[in-house]
């Protein structure tokens, strides 16, 4: 399975929804809290042009926001 990384913050409700989605669908993921990791915050801004979260990286694909169709598409490609 392709590596999944969820970039989040503590107070982000969409991040919580993404985590819940991954857990319910038994998708293994690593969470990086950008409030605690300034380097990760710079990385997502550089790669996506965004400063908001959630940002999800599935393999080499960056997804901004909890875009369920895009997430499902990338997960199905990696299956």
Backbone bond lengths (Angstrom), bond angles and torsions (degrees), N, CA, C in turn:
res aa  C-N    CA-C-N  psi(-1)  N-CA   C-N-CA  omega(-1)  CA-C   N-CA-C  phi
1 X - - - 1.466 - - 1.522 108.78 -
2 X 1.308 115.20 143.39 1.454 122.57 179.39 1.525 110.42 -68.74
3 X 1.305 115.73 146.59 1.455 121.48 179.63 1.524 110.46 -70.34
4 X 1.326 115.77 133.32 1.464 122.51 179.64 1.530 107.94 -117.92
5 X 1.336 115.85 128.79 1.459 121.48 176.88 1.525 108.38 -124.76
6 X 1.314 115.82 129.58 1.460 122.69 177.27 1.519 107.80 -108.81
7 X 1.320 116.54 116.42 1.462 122.11 174.96 1.524 106.27 -92.75
8 X 1.327 116.40 125.85 1.461 120.47 -170.86 1.523 111.54 -143.09
9 X 1.339 114.67 177.55 1.461 122.71 167.82 1.521 107.29 -130.30
10 X 1.300 116.08 166.47 1.460 121.70 -177.36 1.528 112.64 -63.50
11 X 1.324 116.86 -39.10 1.468 120.18 -172.29 1.527 114.37 -96.06
12 X 1.305 118.81 4.81 1.468 122.29 -174.02 1.537 112.07 -79.82
13 X 1.332 116.35 113.73 1.469 119.80 -179.47 1.534 111.70 -69.14
14 X 1.329 117.98 -35.40 1.468 120.18 177.91 1.524 111.06 -68.39
15 X 1.316 117.02 -30.30 1.469 120.60 175.42 1.528 109.69 -65.48
16 X 1.334 116.59 -42.14 1.466 120.46 177.65 1.522 110.58 -62.31
17 X 1.325 117.02 -38.78 1.470 120.23 177.62 1.522 111.01 -65.07
18 X 1.316 116.39 -40.39 1.470 120.05 178.52 1.528 109.97 -63.39
19 X 1.340 117.43 -44.83 1.468 120.91 178.63 1.521 110.75 -60.40
20 X 1.327 115.64 -43.47 1.462 120.05 179.35 1.525 110.15 -62.17
21 X 1.325 117.26 -43.84 1.462 121.56 178.49 1.524 110.65 -58.59
22 X 1.328 117.08 -48.73 1.466 120.66 -179.28 1.521 111.14 -61.51
23 X 1.325 117.38 -43.38 1.468 120.64 -179.57 1.520 111.26 -65.87
24 X 1.336 117.46 -44.37 1.466 121.02 179.97 1.523 111.95 -63.64
25 X 1.329 116.43 -30.77 1.465 120.81 -178.60 1.528 112.46 -99.52
26 X 1.318 115.18 11.11 1.467 122.65 177.25 1.528 112.50 52.97
27 X 1.326 114.18 44.64 1.459 121.13 176.28 1.525 107.31 -98.11
28 X 1.304 115.46 118.74 1.460 120.31 178.07 1.529 108.80 -72.02
29 X 1.334 116.57 133.39 1.462 120.22 -179.27 1.517 110.63 -149.04
30 X 1.304 114.59 156.55 1.462 121.64 172.43 1.515 107.36 -107.17
31 X 1.316 116.30 138.87 1.459 120.98 178.30 1.519 109.41 -108.11
32 X 1.330 115.18 133.71 1.452 121.31 176.18 1.524 107.42 -121.69
33 X 1.327 116.25 115.92 1.462 121.34 179.32 1.528 107.66 -85.66
34 X 1.338 116.91 112.69 1.465 120.44 -175.51 1.525 112.92 -73.35
35 X 1.344 117.47 -12.16 1.464 119.94 173.41 1.526 110.17 -68.86
36 X 1.309 115.37 -29.91 1.467 121.28 -177.88 1.523 112.83 -100.06
37 X 1.322 116.93 -12.21 1.466 121.18 -175.69 1.530 109.62 -130.17
38 X 1.326 116.09 89.17 1.470 121.35 -177.15 1.520 111.84 -62.59
39 X 1.304 117.15 -32.68 1.464 121.22 178.08 1.527 110.71 -62.82
40 X 1.321 116.58 -42.02 1.464 120.73 177.95 1.524 110.93 -65.09
41 X 1.331 116.54 -38.86 1.469 120.52 177.54 1.527 110.45 -61.01
42 X 1.323 117.11 -42.77 1.474 120.59 177.50 1.526 111.09 -65.30
43 X 1.325 116.26 -38.75 1.465 120.54 179.89 1.511 111.61 -61.57
44 X 1.343 117.74 -48.27 1.470 117.99 -178.63 1.521 111.29 -67.04
45 X 1.323 117.33 -33.34 1.462 119.05 177.61 1.529 110.01 -66.29
46 X 1.313 116.42 -41.97 1.465 120.91 179.95 1.533 111.23 -65.63
47 X 1.333 116.95 -43.07 1.471 121.28 -175.50 1.521 113.72 -77.75
48 X 1.342 117.41 -32.13 1.469 120.18 -173.58 1.522 113.67 -116.80
49 X 1.327 117.48 -16.20 1.451 120.50 -174.86 1.518 112.65 77.90
50 X 1.326 116.86 6.48 1.462 122.05 -176.36 1.526 110.92 -110.22
51 X 1.330 115.03 152.13 1.459 119.64 173.63 1.523 110.98 -114.13
52 X 1.329 116.70 -8.68 1.460 120.90 -179.40 1.514 111.82 -86.79
53 X 1.307 115.18 164.99 1.460 122.25 176.95 1.519 109.08 -127.39
54 X 1.305 119.38 161.60 1.453 126.40 5.26 1.530 112.62 -79.02
55 X 1.311 113.55 150.05 1.452 121.98 167.29 1.515 104.89 -122.69
56 X 1.319 115.95 131.14 1.457 121.17 -175.76 1.519 108.49 -121.32
57 X 1.306 115.78 131.20 1.456 121.01 176.26 1.522 108.01 -112.40
58 X 1.321 115.27 120.04 1.463 121.32 177.56 1.519 106.40 -118.07
59 X 1.315 115.56 109.49 1.457 119.73 -172.51 1.517 108.52 64.10
60 X 1.329 116.51 -119.60 1.470 120.13 178.56 1.532 112.06 -103.73
61 X 1.328 117.32 2.67 1.468 122.96 -177.04 1.528 110.91 -92.56
62 X 1.331 115.97 128.73 1.460 122.52 177.66 1.523 109.11 -99.52
63 X 1.336 116.86 130.33 1.462 122.73 178.91 1.528 107.43 -122.21
64 X 1.319 115.48 123.45 1.465 120.89 179.67 1.527 108.07 -95.38
65 X 1.322 115.83 125.97 1.456 121.24 -179.86 1.516 111.53 86.08
66 X 1.314 115.49 172.76 1.463 120.91 177.00 1.517 107.63 -87.36
67 X 1.330 115.53 75.58 1.463 124.03 -178.52 1.529 107.48 -93.64
68 X 1.330 114.75 86.74 1.463 120.87 -173.25 1.529 113.38 -55.46
69 X 1.345 119.98 -45.68 1.468 118.79 178.22 1.531 112.83 -59.67
70 X 1.325 117.52 -40.80 1.469 120.65 179.23 1.528 110.34 -67.74
71 X 1.317 116.99 -39.33 1.467 121.07 178.21 1.524 109.77 -62.88
72 X 1.322 116.48 -48.95 1.465 120.30 -179.44 1.525 111.55 -62.38
73 X 1.318 117.04 -38.49 1.467 121.43 178.45 1.532 110.43 -62.06
74 X 1.321 116.28 -46.55 1.466 119.42 -179.34 1.521 112.20 -68.83
75 X 1.313 116.82 -37.95 1.465 119.63 178.04 1.522 110.69 -65.56
76 X 1.325 117.42 -37.83 1.471 119.43 -179.71 1.525 110.93 -69.93
77 X 1.320 117.90 -29.98 1.463 121.36 177.09 1.520 111.18 -68.86
78 X 1.316 116.13 -29.27 1.463 119.95 -176.06 1.524 113.02 -91.70
79 X 1.321 116.02 -7.35 1.478 119.62 -175.97 1.521 111.99 -72.71
